[in-house]
Amino acid sequence: MLIPWQQLNSETLQRLIESYVLREGTDYGDEEVSLADKANAVLQQIQQGQVLILYSELHESVDLLTRQQYQHLLQNDPATDC
């Protein structure tokens, strides 16, 4: 099930984004990028609809997916609870 970001309180949304950023493990090259900067970039992507918030009742979990990842998920598993 897709969760509109506007329905989450700001602290919950921030913690969800920080959790996502901390587990992503992306190498940003020679420059260090702060957690706050990474989180702000993800928040902008969420607000622009490029990143979606997906809740799985089956797994009782929440995850962030790019729009492309979400479309791929739907194509490969039409029974996905979205």
C-alpha positions in Angstrom: 0.0 0.0 0.0 1.4 3.4 -1.0 1.5 5.9 1.8 1.2 9.6 0.9 4.1 11.4 2.6 1.7 14.2 3.7 -0.1 11.6 5.9 3.0 11.0 8.1 3.9 13.4 10.8 7.1 15.2 10.1 9.2 13.4 12.8 8.1 9.9 11.5 8.9 10.9 8.0 12.3 12.2 9.0 13.2 9.0 10.9 12.0 6.9 8.0 14.2 8.8 5.6 17.2 8.7 8.0 16.8 5.0 8.4 16.8 4.6 4.6 19.8 6.8 4.1 21.8 5.0 6.8 21.3 1.6 5.2 21.8 2.6 1.6 25.6 2.5 1.7 26.1 4.7 -1.3 29.6 6.0 -2.0 29.5 9.7 -2.7 33.1 9.9 -4.0 35.8 12.2 -2.5 33.4 14.5 -0.8 31.6 13.6 2.4 27.9 14.2 2.4 26.2 14.7 5.7 23.3 12.7 6.9 21.2 15.9 6.9 22.1 16.6 3.3 21.3 13.1 2.2 18.0 13.1 4.1 17.1 16.5 2.5 17.8 15.1 -1.0 15.6 12.1 -0.3 12.8 14.3 1.1 12.9 16.4 -2.1 12.6 13.2 -4.2 9.6 12.1 -2.1 7.9 15.4 -2.4 8.5 15.3 -6.2 7.0 11.8 -6.5 10.3 10.2 -7.5 10.5 8.2 -4.3 7.4 6.4 -2.9 6.6 5.2 0.6 5.4 1.6 0.5 3.8 -0.2 3.5 3.7 -4.0 3.4 0.9 -5.5 5.5 2.4 -9.0 4.9 5.8 -8.0 6.3 4.5 -5.2 8.6 7.2 -3.0 7.2 7.7 0.3 5.5 10.2 1.0 2.7 11.2 3.7 0.3 11.2 2.8 -3.4 12.0 4.8 -6.5 9.0 5.0 -8.9 10.9 2.7 -11.2 11.5 0.1 -8.5 7.8 0.3 -7.7 6.8 -0.2 -11.3 9.1 -3.2 -11.6 7.6 -4.7 -8.4 4.1 -4.4 -9.8 5.1 -6.0 -13.1 6.8 -8.9 -11.5 4.3 -9.5 -8.7 0.8 -8.1 -9.7 -0.5 -9.5 -6.4 1.7 -7.1 -4.5 -0.4 -5.4 -1.7 0.0 -1.8 -2.9 
